[in-house]
Amino acid sequence: MPDTIRILVTGGTFDKEYNEITGELFFKRTHLPDMLRLGRCRLPVAVETLFMIDSLDMTGSGRGLILKRCLEAGENRIVVTHGTDSMELTAALLGPNVAGKTVILTGAMVPYTFGSSDGLFNLGTALAFVQTLPPGVYVAMNGRCFRWDAVRKNRQLGIFESLNPKPED
């Protein structure tokens, strides 16, 4: 049986809910157990909610807590759900400080509860990448995976891209 994968939940668009009266997005609870059930995940996972915030509100202490839990976790494979607006900043903290473990940060551009979310796909690919990539820190979005020090969010296109694109990219 494969090793347990630790999933650290931090909120982000993955877990946002829509208030039909005010039109605002808010956090209630994580959708990760529902997503794993819907995706028929058969992997041994341990889901741990660290906090539920928008990544624009992420502080150094929040990133520090993510780093602390990655270092303390007994698992060598970790997926971090994270808002996309500052995901690369958290990856930049984890990258040089986490050794001997494979850490994948992933998120969603559209909330899971909207039905048209990319979150389920991104979670599935993150779970695949965390099992197959060598130790290191990566960002996985929309079927692609990037090293922590070679990724950025292209806000004009709404995608993550490599800082070192190959000619075919």
C-alpha positions in Angstrom: 0.0 0.0 0.0 1.4 3.4 -0.9 2.5 5.9 1.8 -0.1 8.2 3.2 -0.3 11.6 1.5 -0.8 14.6 3.8 -3.1 17.3 2.3 -2.8 20.7 4.0 -5.8 22.9 3.4 -5.4 26.7 3.5 -8.6 27.9 1.8 -8.3 29.7 -1.5 -10.8 29.6 -4.3 -11.0 25.8 -3.8 -13.1 26.2 -0.7 -15.1 29.4 -1.3 -18.9 29.5 -1.1 -21.2 32.0 -2.8 -23.6 34.1 -0.7 -26.7 34.4 -3.0 -28.0 37.5 -1.1 -24.8 39.7 -1.0 -23.0 38.1 -4.0 -19.9 37.7 -1.9 -17.6 34.7 -1.6 -16.9 33.3 1.8 -15.5 30.3 3.6 -17.6 27.8 5.5 -15.7 24.4 5.5 -13.3 22.6 3.2 -14.7 20.7 0.3 -11.7 18.4 0.1 -13.5 15.3 1.6 -16.3 15.8 -0.9 -13.8 16.2 -3.8 -11.9 13.1 -2.8 -15.1 11.1 -2.6 -16.4 12.5 -6.0 -13.1 11.7 -7.6 -13.3 8.1 -6.2 -9.8 8.6 -4.6 -8.5 5.3 -3.3 -5.2 6.7 -1.9 -4.5 6.9 1.8 -4.7 10.6 2.6 -4.7 12.6 5.8 -6.6 16.0 5.4 -5.5 18.7 7.8 -7.1 22.2 7.7 -4.6 24.8 8.7 -6.8 27.8 8.0 -9.4 29.0 5.5 -8.3 32.3 3.9 -8.0 34.1 0.5 -4.4 34.0 -0.5 -4.4 37.7 -0.9 -4.8 37.8 2.9 -1.9 35.3 3.4 0.8 36.7 5.8 4.3 35.6 6.6 3.0 33.9 9.7 0.5 31.9 7.5 3.3 30.9 5.2 5.4 30.0 8.2 2.7 27.7 9.5 2.5 25.9 6.2 6.3 25.5 6.2 6.2 24.3 9.8 3.6 21.7 9.1 5.5 20.5 6.0 8.6 20.0 8.1 6.8 18.4 11.0 4.7 16.0 8.9 5.6 12.4 9.1 4.6 11.9 5.4 7.1 12.5 2.6 4.4 13.4 0.1 2.3 16.6 0.8 -0.3 18.4 -1.2 -1.1 22.0 -0.2 -4.3 23.6 -1.4 -3.7 27.3 -1.7 -5.2 30.4 -3.3 -3.7 31.1 -6.7 -3.0 34.8 -6.1 0.0 34.2 -3.9 0.8 30.6 -4.4 4.2 31.2 -5.9 5.2 33.2 -2.8 4.5 30.3 -0.6 6.3 27.9 -3.0 9.3 30.3 -2.8 9.4 29.9 1.0 8.9 26.2 0.9 11.3 25.4 -1.9 14.7 26.1 -0.3 13.5 25.0 3.2 11.9 21.6 2.7 14.2 18.8 1.9 13.6 15.1 1.3 9.8 15.5 0.7 7.7 16.0 -2.4 5.4 19.0 -1.9 2.8 20.1 -4.5 0.8 23.3 -4.2 -2.4 23.5 -6.1 -5.6 25.5 -6.3 -8.5 26.5 -8.4 -9.5 29.6 -10.5 -13.2 28.8 -10.0 -14.8 27.7 -6.7 -15.6 24.0 -6.4 -19.2 24.8 -5.6 -19.7 26.5 -8.9 -19.8 23.2 -10.8 -17.5 24.5 -13.5 -14.4 24.5 -11.3 -11.0 23.4 -12.3 -10.4 22.4 -8.7 -11.3 18.7 -9.0 -8.9 18.3 -12.0 -6.1 20.2 -10.3 -6.5 18.1 -7.1 -6.3 14.9 -9.1 -3.2 15.9 -11.0 -1.6 17.2 -7.8 -2.2 13.7 -6.2 -0.6 12.1 -9.3 2.4 14.4 -9.3 3.1 14.0 -5.6 3.4 10.3 -6.1 5.7 10.4 -9.2 8.0 13.4 -8.9 11.2 13.4 -7.0 11.6 15.3 -3.7 11.2 19.1 -4.2 8.5 21.7 -4.2 6.2 22.2 -7.2 3.1 24.1 -8.3 0.5 22.0 -10.2 -2.2 23.8 -12.1 -4.3 22.8 -15.2 -2.4 19.6 -15.9 1.0 21.2 -15.8 3.7 21.1 -13.0 6.4 23.7 -12.4 9.4 23.8 -10.1 8.9 26.3 -7.2 11.6 28.6 -8.6 10.4 28.6 -12.2 6.7 29.5 -12.0 4.5 32.6 -12.1 0.8 33.3 -12.4 0.0 35.1 -15.7 -2.9 37.3 -14.5 -3.7 38.5 -18.1 -4.2 34.9 -19.3 -5.4 33.4 -16.0 -2.8 30.6 -16.2 0.4 29.5 -14.5 3.4 29.4 -16.7 7.1 28.6 -16.6 9.6 31.4 -16.0 12.0 29.5 -18.3 9.7 28.5 -21.2 11.0 26.0 -23.7 10.7 27.0 -27.4 7.6 24.8 -27.8 5.8 26.4 -24.8 
